[in-house]
Structures are given as structure tokens and as C-alpha cells.
Amino acid sequence: MTISEIPESKCDVLIVGAGPAGLMLSAWMARCGINARVVDKRGTKIYSGQADGLQLRSLEIFDSFGFADRAWKEANHLIEFCMWNPGEDGVIRRSDGVPDTPPGLSRFKEIVLHQGRIERFFLDHIKKHSRDTLRVERAVLPESLHIADDRVDDHSPDNYPVTVQLRYLTEDEAKPAQSKGSGVNDGLFRSNLAEDDTEDLIANSQQKQGSTEIVKAKYVVGCDGAHSWTRKQLGFELEGEPTDHIWGVLDIIPITDFPDVRKRCAIHSASSGSMMIIPRENKIARLYIQLTEIKPDASGRADRSKITPETIITAAQKIMAPYKLTYEYCDWWTAYQIGQRVGKNFHHKSRVFLAGDAVHTHSPKAGQGMNVSMQDGYNLGWKLGLVVKGIAHPSILKTYQSERRRIAQDLIAFDHKFSRLFSGRPAKDVMDEEGVSMDEFKNAFLKGQLFATGLSVDYGTSMLVGKPGSAADQGDGTDVSSSSPVIGKQDLASEIKLGMRFPSHQVINQADGRAWEFQQKLKSDGRFRIIVFAGNVSNAQQSARLKTFCQALESSSVLSPHLGKNIEVLTLHSSKWKEVELLRDLPDVLHPFDAKTGWDYDSVYADDANPFEGFGDAYKGYGVDRERGCVVVARPDQYVGYIDEVDGEGCKGVETYFKGIFVS
């Protein structure tokens, strides 16, 4: 087939890879109505194994899309983290137990459910919101990438500066290679112990004259894993070092007399290595087992042919002795070599981006891989959606690297310490300098809990976050300073941190008194939120300030055209619920009227008690003055961008914030 005979097509966003990062990005494309495509070289989705931990922030995100309840019902919930260490006689004993996640951080807790089910939730959501026009195109891989660098700064609607040639594979070519002999599906083909097979697939398929297609795209996102083909085409590298620690993974229904097999456990043996137990759904337990007898060769990589389910369970039995451990059913297994690496670059000229394992790799035991990868896609997706639709200025895309590379760097630093403490031999006594102190391991776990939840993410100043200080210093070194910087008034809402996710407290709906977690109202639909903490609206002076703010909002040439469509206004007042009338006491812009559907009854809330739900005391939780209130701007991903007063000057501040984002 000649070049002129190859069919061509166009799309706004081409996503390479349909793992968690790619599907999160695809969910945004569906919600924002973007002409996108997602391709994956494998013939089917994941059905067993792979990632399984869902942290608190990921569940908040799932809830914002509307499917957290599906994961919550099916998953196993992790309650306690138990530590088992050798006593003076060398026999392992339960030495400590702490909450798996600190209480009070979120309405969710950490849960575990295999990746295949999580992918299914995304696929169903994408189908629903794209009206079945956006599907994962499987058994398709990219074989060439060309970027017209002279056209990357042209953002006219008909400019498609990235060209990708796709190749369609046969069913056999799209099947991942499996280890022979075990009879159980394994994930070694995705492991860092395996070589990437993309180039071989391309070469073999070319020999067979497989069908191809040329795609012209405005943007391309490589979510194609640690062996990322997209990253290699850009010439980008991951920085970091591998370790000598080799770990095996078994998903089994364990038959054991170990008493804590249904709790999350870290077990350090005296001389046989370490392991972790993660109790999963349907009686399955995931075992992470240190393979002390498997060593990397001269090339730095272990011989994976020596690793089998039998090798792994034998190592586990030695670690758990004197407790017994066997199994009859194994659902999945794999092995990996611990290595912490992070990409130097997360994008090329804001046209080709990398996300997930393509730009950061680490050990899986802290439950971060899938979560951080999905949050990469969550950060980038809405930005691409608003830029493609011509709503936001393309400069906001630069904040993706600034925000997410800094998180990846923090993750690698955390994992570097945690994984080495986990893999190290326990110290025999205080004089044993080569051994790992179990007190130090516990303290590292406790200090890392907040980071692991995903709730400590703190984005630096930019046109999207009105913080004081240097954008380069607060991010990864990238300069994403705003051309018209605006600094939010953090003191007005001391517990709603600029650059962090909008926290949640119970509030009640003004119209019907139903209790809600306020964060639930910040849906992932591509809209910013102006959250008006209206204060005590029963006070005449405060009511006048609120009306002045609302009049300025309605008359703003910057804000008014976007109200409802790209900006949703939510209100939380602190007056007595029964003393306020929605239509009488609150300006119409806070509960707009539609000729077809009537008044909006879902946008105004009270920080008060009702007879059935109690008092959430949200203003106190948010650190907002109950009399004067404030106004908070939340980005489409629920991160806080700006804070100001509820008055005419405050509205001008909000207007200035959006001037730096929206295309005029």
C-alpha cells in the first residue's frame, strides 16, 4: 500500500494506551464532548491482576464522575495495617497495628479491587457520556509520530500539527505473551523484567502487510506504560536507578493459619526477606513477596524464567514460618524489580503529552501507581477539553508538567525511602547499623499516610492557582507565571488551601433540607465553580454585600457569558436554615430560573442543622467567618484557584483570575 492509498482521519485528541491514565483522560474527553480517539495495542481489557489499590483522593474523583459507589460496593475495605517483626528468638510476631488511613480526612477510606473492574467502570462511563461514539480501539498500535514544530503555536480550529500512523494487529499479535507451564495468567509482559514488544509487533506486522491508518491530531497523549513508545519517539528519558530487590506477586485464595491474613500486613522475617499481604475481594489475598534468592545479572535485570508461582510461594512460606501457607487457586501472578524513575519532560511543546507510568515508575507496595497515573489524566483532561473547545487559553497546558512532575518527584522520594525500609533486613538490636529499625519503618509509614491518600497534593502558583511566590520554585522548575497575576486571600478561608483540593463537610440543601457532603456538588463536568460563602444573610449589611457581589457577577463581561455553561455558582450561607427563603432572600443568579425546568433548587446550601442530620459546622471546618463569608473559585478538578471577599471588589478579583484563563 502506497502512502497516498493509506486512509486518513482527524481527531482533536489521540490517546495512546487504555490503562487507568488513558481511561481517566478518555472520561474527561467524553464529559467535555471532545472528538477523541483512544487506541491500545492489546486485544482486550484487563480481566485479572495488575493494580488494585484505590486511595481516598481517587475515590473522591470517581464520585465526582458518578461511579464511586460501584467500586465502594465491590471492593474490600482496608481497616488496619499490622506489622509483624521477628522477636529476639527470630520468630515473627505481631508488633503493632495502626489505622490503614488516618480517620477524618475524607468520607472515603482505602479500598482494593482489581484493575479490570476499575477499567469497566470507566468504559461504562465513557460510553454513557460520549453516547457510544468514543470507544477503545484495541489491537491498534502507533508506528510513527511526526510533529510539525512550525505549526505547534497555531491554535486555529483547522490546525492538526501531529501526525500518527496507526497499525492494526491481528488477534494473535495483540495477545500478550504468557509464561509457559504455570497455567495461570501472569503480568510479566507488563513488568519491568520484560523487554518491550512494540517494535517487534510493528516489524512482524509490516512483514504481513497489516492495515494502517494516518491520524492527524491536535494533541496526542502517551499513556502507554513504563515501556512508553510515545516517550521513545520524543527522545525523552526517565531519570533514576534500579535496585537489586526483586519481588514476586501472587493473587491467591490463601490456605493458612496466619491470623491476620484478612488485614493489610507488613511482615519482616529475620533472614528470609519481607512480604506484604493485601486482603482483596472474593477471599483473594495479594501477596508481595521479596525474592531474596533471585539476583539481577550483569545486565542489571533478573532472569524472569527463574520466577514462577512455585518460586514465589516457596519464598513466602519461608518468610511466614512457623505459620503455614498454601493455595489451591491462583488468579494471577507477576514479578518486578524495584526501581524509581521520573521523566525529565512531560510534554513536547504542549502538543504531545505523557502520563502515568510513561513518566514515573516505582514499587507498587504503597498503592500509588494506578492512583497517581489516574490523577495525571485527571489533571490534564479538563485542561485539554477547555483548550480544544476554545474556552481556555492554551497556556494553561503548561501547568500540567509544573503540577504533575512535582508530584511525581515527591512520589519517587517517598517510594525510595519506603521501599528500601520494606526490603531491608530487620535490625537485630540498636548496634546493628546495617539492619532496618522497625520503629523507623513504622514512622515512615505513618508520615507517608497523608501523602499516600493523595490528599496532600499542593499545586504551585500559576494562572490557575492564585498563590504568592515563585511558580518555578513551587512546581518542577517550569515557569508558568500568569501574565496578569492575582493573589487569593488565603486568610479568608484558612482551611481551604489554595492549590489543594476543596475539602468536604456536611451541609444541607436550602430547598429541602437534605444533607450532602459539599464536595459532592463539585462534579467533574468541565466547569469551574464559584463557591459563594454568603455568610449570615439574615444580617442586612451582609445581605447588601452579597447583592453587590451578585450584581457585579451578572454584569461582568468576563464572567456573565460563562455562567451556567463554563462556571457554576454554588452558595453556602451560615444563617438559620428555617429563617431563609430561597426565592425571597437570595439573588436570582445564585439559583437561576429556566423557562423549561423552573428554579434551580440544587445550588444553595445552609450550614445549619436539620432535625434528622445534625450540624456539620462547615464554616468552622473551612475556616471561614460565619458573618462575612468569602468567595472561593474551584477549578474543574476541584483544586482551589482563588479566594476573595463577597463584595464588589471581590468580584473584580474573581474577574481578574478568569481573565488569565478564558479566551477573551
ABEGO torsion letter per residue (X at the ends): XBAAABBBBBBABBBBEABAAAAAAAAAAAAAGBBBBBBBABABBBABEEBABBBAAAAAAAAAAGAAAAAAAABBBBABBBBBBBBAAGBBBBABBBBABBBGABABBBBBBBAAAAAAAAAAAAAAAAGGABBBBBGBBBABBBBBAAAAABABAABBABBBBBBBBBAAAABBBBBBGAGBBBAAAABAABBBAAAAAAAAAAAAGBBBBBBBBABBBBAAEAABAAAAAAGBBBBEBBBABBBBBBBBBBBBABAAAABBBBBBBAAAEBBBBBBBBGGBBBBBBBBAABBBBAAGBBBAAABBAAAAAAAAAAAAOABBBBBABBABBBBBBBBBBBBABABBGGABBBBEAAABBBBAAAGAAAAAAAAAAAAAAAAAAAAAAGABBAAAAAAAAAAAAAAAAAAAAAAAAAAAAAABBBBABAABAABBBAAAAAAAAAAAAAAAAGAABBBBBBAABBBBEBAAAABAGBBABBABBBBBBAAABAABBBGBBBBBBBBBBAAAGBBBBAAAABBBAGBBBBBBBAEBAABAAAAAAAAAAAAAAAABAAAAAABGAABBBBBBBABBAAABBAAAABBAAABBBBAAAEBBAAABBBBBBBAAAEBAGAAAAAGBBAAAEBBBBBBAAGBBABBBBBBAAAAAAAAAAAAAABBX
